Amino acid sequence: MEPNADSEHHLMIGHITPQNMPIDPRTARFPCCIVWTPLPVISWLVPFIGHMGICREDGVILDFAGPNFVCVDNFTFGAVARYIQINKEKCCICPHLAAYRSEEGYKQNEPAEDLLTWDDALRKGTQEFQHRSYNLFTCNCHSFVANNLNRLGFQSGGWNVVNLAVLIFLKGRWVNKASMVRSYLPFVTVFGLGLTYGGWTFITFLAFFIFLLVGWFLIGTYCFRNLIQL
C-alpha cells in the first residue's frame, strides 16, 4: 500500500524493513551503527581521532577509504573498537520537501520520496562518495558518515565532522577491553617515551600538533562553510 503523504508528516526510517539483526563483533556485524577504530600514527598521538564508518541494516560496514572508493564489509584500518547503534525512530524524512538542508549547508539533490529505508539512504550516500576525491583534511571518512546521517535525518540532521567525532568519543561503546587497550596503549607508549626522552619539548610539540589539527577542523567546519565537505 502506498504511504499517504497527506496524512503522514514524516516517514520514519526502517518502518518497512525487518527487525535489526543483533550486534555481533565476532563477525563484524553492527546493524545501523556508527563504528570507529584507531588510525596508525595519528591515533598514537591523538587517541580521540580515528577512522569511522556506518553500517547497513544487515550489519555490513561501509567506510570511505580512498579516492572514489567506499569499502564494503572490510573495515579499512582493522577491527571495530567502538560503536554507537542509531535509534531508527530518531531518523526521518519529510516527504513534502523536495530536498533537505542541514545547518552546514548540506543538501540532498534527490527527492525525499526516494529515501524510504535506512539502506536506501546509505546506498545514495555510497554512490555519491564513489565519485569524490579523498582528502584527510577536507573530505574524509567522517564526512561520509556525517553525509549519511544528514541524509537519514538523524536527530533532524546538522551533522558534521566535529560533532560526529564528539558523539563517538563521548557515547561510543567499547567492543571489549582488548579494543580499549588496542586504542590507548600506543598513545600511552608514545607519550611515555616522548616524555622520557623529550620532556617539555615533546609535550610542547604534541600540544601544538593537537591545537593545529583540532583548530583546522573547528575553523573549517564553523567558520568557512563548505571547506570541510559533507
C-alpha positions in Angstrom: 0.0 0.0 0.0 1.3 3.5 -0.9 2.0 5.8 2.1 -0.4 8.6 2.4 1.6 11.8 2.2 -1.4 13.9 3.1 -1.9 12.2 6.4 1.7 11.5 7.4 4.1 14.4 8.0 7.2 12.2 8.3 8.1 8.7 7.1 10.2 7.1 9.8 13.3 5.3 8.5 13.1 1.5 8.8 9.3 1.1 9.4 9.1 -1.1 6.2 12.2 -3.2 7.0 12.6 -6.3 9.1 13.8 -6.0 12.7 17.5 -5.3 13.2 20.0 -8.2 13.4 21.9 -8.5 16.7 25.3 -6.8 17.1 28.0 -9.5 16.6 31.6 -8.2 16.8 33.0 -11.7 16.1 31.6 -11.5 12.5 31.9 -7.7 12.3 28.2 -7.1 12.1 26.9 -3.9 13.6 23.4 -3.2 12.3 22.5 0.5 12.0 25.7 1.6 13.9 28.4 4.1 13.6 31.7 2.3 14.1 35.2 3.6 14.9 38.8 2.2 15.0 42.1 3.9 15.8 44.3 5.1 12.9 48.0 4.3 12.7 50.4 7.1 13.8 47.6 9.8 14.1 45.8 7.9 16.9 49.2 7.2 18.6 49.4 11.0 19.1 45.8 12.0 19.3 43.8 9.0 20.6 40.3 10.5 20.1 40.9 10.7 16.4 40.3 7.6 14.3 38.7 6.0 11.3 34.9 5.9 11.1 32.2 4.0 9.1 28.5 3.5 9.1 26.7 0.1 8.8 23.7 -1.2 6.8 20.7 -2.8 8.4 22.4 -6.2 8.0 25.4 -5.0 9.9 27.8 -4.7 7.0 30.3 -1.8 7.4 30.6 0.9 4.8 33.6 3.3 5.0 35.1 6.0 2.8 38.6 4.5 2.4 40.2 6.5 -0.5 39.5 8.4 -3.7 36.3 7.3 -5.4 36.2 4.2 -3.1 33.8 3.2 -0.4 34.9 -0.1 1.2 32.2 -2.7 1.8 32.4 -5.3 4.6 36.2 -4.8 5.1 36.8 -2.0 7.6 39.9 -0.4 6.3 42.1 0.0 9.4 41.2 -3.1 11.3 38.5 -4.4 13.7 35.9 -2.1 15.2 36.9 -0.7 18.6 33.9 1.5 19.4 30.4 1.7 18.1 27.1 3.6 18.6 23.8 2.0 17.5 21.5 4.5 16.0 17.8 4.5 17.0 16.0 4.5 13.7 13.0 6.1 15.4 15.1 9.2 15.6 15.6 9.2 11.8 13.1 10.6 9.5 12.5 12.1 6.1 10.0 14.8 5.1 8.1 13.6 2.0 6.6 17.1 1.4 10.1 18.6 0.9 12.0 18.1 -2.4 15.3 18.4 -0.5 16.8 18.6 2.9 19.3 21.2 4.1 21.3 21.0 7.2 22.7 24.0 9.1 26.1 23.3 7.5 24.6 23.7 4.0 24.4 20.1 3.0 21.6 19.5 0.5 20.1 16.3 -0.9 19.7 16.5 -4.6 17.4 13.6 -4.9 13.7 13.7 -4.0 13.0 12.7 -0.4 10.3 10.2 -1.6 13.1 8.0 -2.9 14.6 7.5 0.6 12.3 5.2 2.4 14.7 2.9 4.3 18.0 3.1 6.1 19.7 1.1 3.4 18.3 3.2 0.6 19.8 6.3 2.2 23.2 4.6 2.6 23.1 3.4 -1.0 22.6 7.0 -2.1 25.5 8.2 0.1 27.8 5.4 -1.2 27.0 6.3 -4.8 27.9 9.9 -4.1 31.2 9.3 -2.4 32.3 6.8 -5.1 32.7 9.9 -7.2 34.6 12.0 -4.6 38.3 12.5 -4.0 39.6 11.6 -0.6 41.5 14.2 1.5 42.3 13.7 5.2 41.7 17.4 5.9 38.7 18.3 3.7 36.8 15.1 2.7 37.4 12.0 4.8 35.6 9.1 6.5 33.9 11.4 8.9 32.5 13.4 6.0 31.0 10.2 4.6 29.3 9.3 7.9 28.0 12.8 8.5 26.6 12.9 5.0 24.7 9.7 5.6 23.4 10.8 9.0 22.1 14.1 7.4 20.6 12.1 4.6 18.8 9.9 7.2 17.6 13.0 9.1 19.0 11.6 12.3 18.0 13.9 15.2 17.0 16.4 12.5 20.4 16.5 10.8 23.1 19.1 11.2 25.9 16.6 11.5 29.5 17.5 10.6 32.9 16.0 11.3 33.3 17.8 14.6 30.0 16.9 16.4 30.3 13.4 15.0 33.8 13.0 16.5 32.5 14.3 19.8 29.5 11.9 19.7 31.6 8.8 19.2 34.2 9.9 21.8 31.6 10.6 24.5 28.9 8.0 23.8 30.7 5.3 21.8 30.7 1.8 23.4 33.8 -0.3 23.5 33.5 -3.6 21.8 35.6 -5.2 24.6 38.5 -4.5 26.9 41.0 -5.6 24.3 39.7 -2.9 21.9 40.3 -0.3 24.6 43.8 -1.5 25.2 44.5 -1.6 21.4 43.3 2.0 21.1 45.1 3.6 24.0 48.2 1.5 24.5 50.1 3.0 21.6 49.3 6.6 22.8 50.4 5.7 26.3 53.6 4.2 25.0 54.5 7.1 22.7 53.6 9.6 25.3 55.8 7.8 27.9 58.8 7.6 25.6 58.3 11.2 24.4 58.2 12.4 28.0 61.2 10.4 29.0 63.4 11.4 26.1 61.9 14.7 25.0 60.5 16.2 28.2 58.8 19.5 27.8 59.9 19.8 24.2 57.8 16.7 23.3 54.8 18.0 25.3 55.0 21.3 23.5 55.2 19.6 20.1 52.2 17.4 21.0 50.1 20.3 22.2 50.9 22.3 19.1 50.1 19.4 16.8 46.7 18.8 18.6 46.0 22.5 18.5 46.6 22.7 14.7 44.7 19.6 13.9 41.6 20.3 16.0 41.7 24.0 15.1 41.7 23.2 11.4 38.5 21.1 11.7 36.8 23.6 14.0 37.6 26.6 11.7 36.9 24.6 8.6 33.5 23.4 9.9 32.2 26.5 11.6 33.9 29.5 10.1 34.4 28.6 6.4 31.3 26.8 5.1 32.0 24.0 2.6 35.7 23.9 3.3 35.1 20.6 5.1 33.0 18.6 2.7 29.8 16.7 3.7 
